[in-house]
């Protein structure tokens, strides 16, 4: 899967399931700082990433750092897929 496909899937999930179609996010939108993601939506996004991309999120990884922006989520997914 290309990074653009990962980007589109994560962007779509956030816009549809978190923002409920009430907004858009860009590659560098600070998801946590702007209150787009909270603890519940971080958990939901984590579950989506695991299921959609067939990866397992390490329990010792602070997701707030990895889910800072769309770009950081895409990078993290790439790292997890490369390690698998």
Legacy VTK file of the C-alpha trace (Angstrom):
# vtk DataFile Version 3.0
C-alpha trace
ASCII
DATASET POLYDATA
POINTS 84 float
0.000 0.000 0.000
1.335 3.408 -0.926
1.634 6.238 1.583
-1.020 8.162 -0.341
-3.469 5.296 0.179
-2.649 5.214 3.891
-3.032 8.994 4.067
-6.412 8.897 2.322
-7.695 6.077 4.550
-6.665 7.798 7.804
-7.921 11.190 6.619
-11.232 9.614 5.638
-11.577 7.892 8.998
-10.924 11.090 10.953
-13.224 13.223 8.829
-16.051 10.673 8.807
-15.877 9.096 12.269
-14.294 11.793 14.406
-15.414 15.024 12.753
-18.657 13.398 11.531
-18.414 15.186 8.182
-18.271 18.596 9.895
-14.756 19.508 8.824
-11.556 18.549 7.083
-7.993 17.986 8.180
-4.769 18.631 6.306
-1.494 16.709 6.436
-0.037 18.941 9.149
-3.184 19.733 11.173
-2.272 19.325 14.869
-4.927 16.739 15.737
-4.443 16.719 19.505
-3.535 20.361 20.015
-6.664 21.526 18.192
-8.867 19.092 20.102
-9.780 17.056 17.038
-8.580 13.889 18.766
-9.281 13.149 22.417
-8.460 10.006 24.384
-11.490 8.116 23.062
-10.914 9.065 19.431
-7.202 8.193 19.779
-8.253 4.707 20.907
-10.738 4.436 18.016
-8.113 5.595 15.524
-5.664 3.072 16.975
-8.183 0.252 16.523
-8.848 1.421 12.952
-5.117 1.483 12.144
-4.642 -2.033 13.498
-7.597 -3.476 11.605
-7.200 -1.560 8.339
-3.444 -1.975 7.955
-2.932 -5.330 9.678
-0.485 -4.007 12.247
-0.297 -4.186 16.016
0.268 -1.021 18.021
3.006 -1.523 20.604
1.628 -1.091 24.116
4.619 0.997 25.188
4.276 3.591 22.432
2.787 6.962 23.437
0.146 7.395 20.757
-0.093 11.136 21.373
3.319 11.495 19.728
2.486 9.202 16.831
-0.986 10.676 16.239
0.091 14.326 16.247
-0.930 14.885 12.605
-1.998 12.920 9.539
1.596 12.885 8.344
2.818 11.455 11.658
0.140 8.726 11.601
1.131 7.754 8.046
4.806 7.621 9.043
3.972 5.497 12.096
1.904 3.048 10.038
4.796 2.762 7.573
7.215 2.012 10.407
4.891 -0.653 11.847
4.410 -2.292 8.446
8.158 -2.306 7.786
8.807 -3.948 11.167
6.207 -6.681 10.583
LINES 1 85
84 0 1 2 3 4 5 6 7 8 9 10 11 12 13 14 15 16 17 18 19 20 21 22 23 24 25 26 27 28 29 30 31 32 33 34 35 36 37 38 39 40 41 42 43 44 45 46 47 48 49 50 51 52 53 54 55 56 57 58 59 60 61 62 63 64 65 66 67 68 69 70 71 72 73 74 75 76 77 78 79 80 81 82 83
